[in-house]
Amino acid sequence: MAVVGLGVGAAHADGFRRLPDDYEIVVAADPDASRVEFVQSFTDAAAASSLDEVLARDDLDVVSLATPPFLHLDQVRAVLRAGAHVICEKPLVGSLAQVDELAGIEAETGRWVMPIFQYRYGRGLQKLLHLIDAGVTGRCHTVSVDVSWRRRPEYYEVAWRGKHATELGGILLSHCVHALDMVTLAVGQPVRAFARTTTRVNDVETEDCASVSLELADGGFATMSATLGSPAEISRHRFCFERLSAESNTAAYENHREPWMFTADSDDDQAAIDEALATFEPGPELYKGQFAQLAEAVRAGKRPPVTLADARSSLELLTALYWSADQGVDVALPIEDAHDFYGGWQP
């Protein structure tokens, strides 16, 4: 396999090398030679400076892309048509039309695309999902999410950040996508969405503050407050179910991991929680967790654990939120192909 883009991609490479029976990194590519050398310090990968160099090889089954967002569409197309499978960082692409195009190329080539959603594999979140699957939570009444991070001007010195054409979106797309995915993974895709966005913290094109309100399919609600201007950086998820409340830790970039606090509504509910958690089997987390699940799926002849359909659901919610913020209206989901933002929300 190959890893292309060695900023975040270095973490991909580390995840793969921790699964030596399943993956062999044969080439690592980045225009920055120092990044390549860093990955070579813990792998046996050959060096390359571009995706074109990588695709000239004939020994690749999978290419993992961790390149800037505006490159993803063309690069995923190229890898699929070169005959390799694709793992791709978020955001996969910048519109529902583009993810639907990739689904067509997937079908045409017989190769698959696995979007990265590594937060799904945090053990705190996994415990909540285990309790939901065990049927001990009851209906969800409300979910509240805080994404309070700090991004200073130097963050935007990276040329592609903060611009509609290259980052494709701001705090909703680039910083909150995993927080929103944690919500929908647990309680399902919402049926209505409302959002307000603004740019208050830095002099950039993209939004850096947002307020989100979601209506869940069974009538419950989810809300999110997000900013890139918080001196104290935290992330928090709090779920209120009929039979228990679940609250994450507040570590800004690791709140999907333990500890999570589960508070029962009664002694009987506590007994049900304890019984369910006694059967919880923790697996590897983050990138290693997703890559381990992928290897298991491939061995079993199944689809990847995260698919284009998952990316599409995420992009559909984001499309609704960007349309709501643009128009100042409540938006019903699903989003139809005729929608004005089906082809993207970028100006």
MARPADO-131427 format. One line per 2 residues: number of its first residue (from 1); their letters; for each residue x, z, y of C-alpha. Coordinates in steps of 0.25 Angstrom, whole numbers, padded with zeros to 4 digits. Layout:
BEGIN
NUM> a> X Z Y ~ ...;
% end
This chain:
BEGIN
1> ma> 0000 0000 0000 ~ 0004 -0001 0015;
3> vv> 0001 0008 0027 ~ 0000 0001 0040;
5> gl> 0001 0008 0053 ~ 0009 0021 0052;
7> gv> 0004 0030 0063 ~ -0008 0036 0055;
9> ga> -0004 0027 0044 ~ 0008 0037 0041;
11> ah> -0003 0047 0037 ~ -0009 0036 0027;
13> ad> 0005 0034 0021 ~ 0006 0049 0019;
15> gf> -0007 0049 0012 ~ -0003 0038 0003;
17> rr> 0010 0044 -0001 ~ 0003 0057 -0005;
19> lp> -0004 0048 -0016 ~ 0008 0042 -0022;
21> dd> 0001 0039 -0035 ~ -0009 0030 -0027;
23> ye> -0002 0024 -0016 ~ 0011 0017 -0013;
25> iv> 0014 0013 0001 ~ 0023 0001 0001;
27> va> 0023 -0002 0015 ~ 0021 0005 0029;
29> ad> 0019 -0003 0041 ~ 0019 0000 0056;
31> pd> 0025 -0007 0068 ~ 0032 0006 0071;
33> as> 0044 0007 0062 ~ 0045 0022 0064;
35> rv> 0031 0024 0058 ~ 0035 0015 0046;
37> ef> 0048 0024 0044 ~ 0040 0036 0044;
39> vq> 0031 0032 0033 ~ 0043 0027 0025;
41> sf> 0048 0041 0026 ~ 0038 0045 0016;
43> td> 0034 0032 0008 ~ 0042 0021 0002;
45> aa> 0034 0011 0011 ~ 0041 -0002 0016;
47> aa> 0040 -0004 0031 ~ 0032 -0015 0038;
49> ss> 0028 -0016 0053 ~ 0015 -0023 0052;
51> ld> 0003 -0026 0043 ~ 0007 -0040 0041;
53> ev> 0020 -0036 0035 ~ 0012 -0027 0026;
55> la> 0002 -0038 0021 ~ 0013 -0047 0018;
57> rd> 0016 -0038 0006 ~ 0010 -0040 -0008;
59> dl> 0010 -0026 -0013 ~ -0001 -0019 -0005;
61> dv> -0014 -0015 -0011 ~ -0018 -0006 0001;
63> vs> -0015 -0006 0016 ~ -0017 0006 0024;
65> la> -0019 0003 0039 ~ -0017 0014 0050;
67> tp> -0016 0004 0062 ~ -0022 0005 0075;
69> pf> -0038 0003 0075 ~ -0038 -0011 0081;
71> lh> -0029 -0017 0070 ~ -0038 -0012 0058;
73> ld> -0048 -0024 0057 ~ -0037 -0035 0057;
75> qv> -0028 -0027 0048 ~ -0039 -0023 0038;
77> ra> -0043 -0037 0037 ~ -0029 -0042 0034;
79> vl> -0026 -0031 0024 ~ -0039 -0034 0016;
81> ra> -0036 -0049 0016 ~ -0022 -0047 0012;
83> ga> -0028 -0041 -0001 ~ -0025 -0026 0002;
85> hv> -0035 -0014 0003 ~ -0035 -0007 0017;
87> ic> -0035 0008 0021 ~ -0037 0009 0036;
89> ek> -0037 0020 0047 ~ -0048 0023 0056;
91> pl> -0055 0016 0063 ~ -0056 0005 0053;
93> vg> -0061 -0005 0063 ~ -0069 -0005 0076;
95> sl> -0083 -0010 0072 ~ -0093 -0011 0061;
97> aq> -0091 -0026 0062 ~ -0077 -0025 0058;
99> vd> -0079 -0015 0047 ~ -0089 -0024 0041;
101> el> -0080 -0036 0042 ~ -0069 -0028 0034;
103> ag> -0080 -0025 0023 ~ -0082 -0040 0022;
105> ie> -0067 -0042 0020 ~ -0066 -0030 0010;
107> ae> -0077 -0037 0002 ~ -0070 -0051 0003;
109> tg> -0056 -0046 -0001 ~ -0060 -0035 -0011;
111> rw> -0051 -0025 -0004 ~ -0055 -0012 0002;
113> vm> -0054 -0005 0016 ~ -0053 0010 0016;
115> pi> -0054 0016 0030 ~ -0047 0030 0033;
117> fq> -0056 0042 0034 ~ -0046 0053 0030;
119> yr> -0054 0064 0036 ~ -0064 0063 0025;
121> yg> -0054 0069 0015 ~ -0052 0082 0022;
123> rg> -0055 0094 0013 ~ -0064 0101 0023;
125> lq> -0073 0089 0025 ~ -0072 0086 0010;
127> kl> -0078 0100 0007 ~ -0090 0097 0016;
129> lh> -0092 0084 0009 ~ -0091 0091 -0004;
131> li> -0102 0101 0000 ~ -0111 0090 0005;
133> da> -0109 0083 -0008 ~ -0112 0096 -0016;
135> gv> -0126 0097 -0008 ~ -0123 0110 -0002;
137> tg> -0124 0107 0013 ~ -0138 0102 0015;
139> rc> -0141 0093 0027 ~ -0132 0092 0039;
141> ht> -0138 0097 0051 ~ -0127 0095 0061;
143> vs> -0112 0091 0062 ~ -0103 0093 0074;
145> vd> -0090 0087 0076 ~ -0079 0090 0086;
147> vs> -0067 0080 0088 ~ -0059 0086 0099;
149> wr> -0045 0080 0100 ~ -0035 0077 0111;
151> rr> -0029 0063 0114 ~ -0020 0063 0126;
153> pe> -0015 0050 0133 ~ -0003 0048 0125;
155> yy> -0012 0046 0112 ~ -0017 0034 0119;
157> ev> -0003 0028 0121 ~ -0004 0022 0108;
159> aw> -0008 0008 0112 ~ -0021 0006 0104;
161> rg> -0027 0019 0107 ~ -0038 0021 0117;
163> kh> -0042 0007 0118 ~ -0055 0000 0113;
165> at> -0048 -0012 0107 ~ -0038 -0005 0099;
167> el> -0042 0009 0096 ~ -0057 0004 0094;
169> gg> -0063 0017 0099 ~ -0060 0031 0104;
171> il> -0063 0045 0100 ~ -0075 0041 0091;
173> ls> -0067 0030 0083 ~ -0053 0035 0083;
175> hc> -0054 0050 0083 ~ -0068 0054 0078;
177> vh> -0070 0044 0067 ~ -0066 0054 0056;
179> al> -0074 0065 0062 ~ -0086 0057 0062;
181> dm> -0083 0052 0048 ~ -0082 0067 0043;
183> vt> -0097 0068 0048 ~ -0103 0056 0042;
185> la> -0095 0058 0029 ~ -0102 0072 0028;
187> vg> -0116 0069 0033 ~ -0118 0054 0033;
189> qp> -0119 0043 0044 ~ -0127 0046 0056;
191> vr> -0140 0039 0059 ~ -0139 0040 0074;
193> af> -0127 0042 0084 ~ -0125 0045 0098;
195> ar> -0111 0046 0106 ~ -0105 0047 0119;
197> tt> -0091 0044 0122 ~ -0081 0044 0134;
199> tr> -0067 0043 0138 ~ -0062 0056 0145;
201> vn> -0049 0060 0139 ~ -0040 0049 0141;
203> dv> -0039 0036 0148 ~ -0043 0026 0137;
205> et> -0053 0016 0133 ~ -0059 0023 0121;
207> ed> -0068 0036 0121 ~ -0061 0049 0119;
209> ca> -0074 0059 0119 ~ -0087 0057 0112;
211> sv> -0099 0065 0108 ~ -0107 0060 0096;
213> sl> -0121 0064 0090 ~ -0125 0059 0076;
215> el> -0139 0060 0069 ~ -0137 0061 0054;
217> ad> -0146 0054 0044 ~ -0153 0067 0040;
219> gg> -0155 0071 0054 ~ -0143 0080 0056;
221> fa> -0134 0078 0068 ~ -0119 0077 0070;
223> tm> -0111 0078 0084 ~ -0097 0075 0088;
225> sa> -0089 0079 0100 ~ -0076 0072 0102;
227> tl> -0065 0071 0112 ~ -0050 0068 0113;
229> gs> -0049 0077 0125 ~ -0049 0091 0118;
231> pa> -0037 0100 0120 ~ -0040 0108 0107;
233> ei> -0041 0097 0096 ~ -0051 0100 0085;
235> sr> -0060 0093 0076 ~ -0073 0100 0070;
237> hr> -0084 0096 0061 ~ -0096 0105 0058;
239> fc> -0107 0102 0049 ~ -0120 0110 0048;
241> fe> -0128 0108 0035 ~ -0140 0115 0030;
243> rl> -0132 0124 0020 ~ -0118 0125 0027;
245> sa> -0110 0122 0039 ~ -0096 0115 0038;
247> es> -0086 0116 0049 ~ -0072 0109 0049;
249> nt> -0059 0115 0054 ~ -0056 0110 0068;
251> aa> -0042 0104 0066 ~ -0042 0092 0075;
253> ye> -0038 0082 0064 ~ -0040 0089 0051;
255> nh> -0054 0095 0052 ~ -0058 0088 0040;
257> re> -0048 0097 0032 ~ -0050 0111 0028;
259> pw> -0055 0121 0032 ~ -0069 0119 0034;
261> mf> -0080 0130 0035 ~ -0093 0129 0027;
263> ta> -0103 0139 0030 ~ -0115 0141 0021;
265> ds> -0129 0143 0026 ~ -0132 0154 0015;
267> dd> -0126 0161 0003 ~ -0131 0150 -0006;
269> dq> -0126 0139 0002 ~ -0112 0146 0002;
271> aa> -0113 0147 -0013 ~ -0116 0132 -0014;
273> id> -0104 0129 -0004 ~ -0095 0137 -0013;
275> ea> -0099 0130 -0026 ~ -0098 0116 -0020;
277> la> -0084 0119 -0014 ~ -0079 0125 -0027;
279> tf> -0080 0110 -0032 ~ -0073 0104 -0020;
281> ep> -0060 0097 -0024 ~ -0051 0095 -0012;
283> gp> -0044 0081 -0012 ~ -0032 0076 -0003;
285> el> -0035 0075 0012 ~ -0034 0065 0023;
287> yk> -0027 0052 0020 ~ -0022 0056 0006;
289> gq> -0037 0060 0003 ~ -0042 0047 0007;
291> fa> -0031 0039 0000 ~ -0032 0048 -0013;
293> ql> -0047 0044 -0013 ~ -0044 0030 -0011;
295> ae> -0034 0030 -0023 ~ -0044 0036 -0032;
297> av> -0055 0026 -0028 ~ -0046 0014 -0031;
299> ra> -0042 0020 -0044 ~ -0057 0021 -0048;
301> gk> -0060 0007 -0042 ~ -0069 0012 -0031;
303> rp> -0069 0009 -0016 ~ -0061 0018 -0007;
305> pv> -0066 0031 -0003 ~ -0068 0027 0012;
307> tl> -0073 0012 0014 ~ -0077 0002 0024;
309> ad> -0091 0008 0023 ~ -0086 0022 0028;
311> ar> -0078 0015 0040 ~ -0091 0007 0043;
313> ss> -0099 0020 0044 ~ -0089 0026 0053;
315> le> -0089 0014 0062 ~ -0104 0013 0062;
317> ll> -0105 0027 0067 ~ -0094 0024 0078;
319> ta> -0101 0011 0082 ~ -0114 0020 0084;
321> ly> -0107 0030 0092 ~ -0100 0020 0101;
323> ws> -0113 0012 0103 ~ -0120 0025 0107;
325> ad> -0109 0029 0116 ~ -0109 0015 0123;
327> qg> -0124 0014 0124 ~ -0128 0029 0126;
329> vd> -0138 0028 0114 ~ -0141 0034 0101;
331> va> -0137 0025 0089 ~ -0143 0023 0076;
333> lp> -0135 0020 0064 ~ -0132 0011 0056;
335> ie> -0126 0001 0066 ~ -0131 -0013 0063;
337> da> -0123 -0025 0063 ~ -0130 -0030 0076;
339> hd> -0126 -0018 0084 ~ -0118 -0021 0097;
341> fy> -0106 -0012 0092 ~ -0106 -0018 0078;
343> gg> -0094 -0026 0082 ~ -0087 -0014 0089;
345> wq> -0089 -0004 0100 ~ -0076 -0007 0108;
347> p> -0078 -0013 0122;
% end
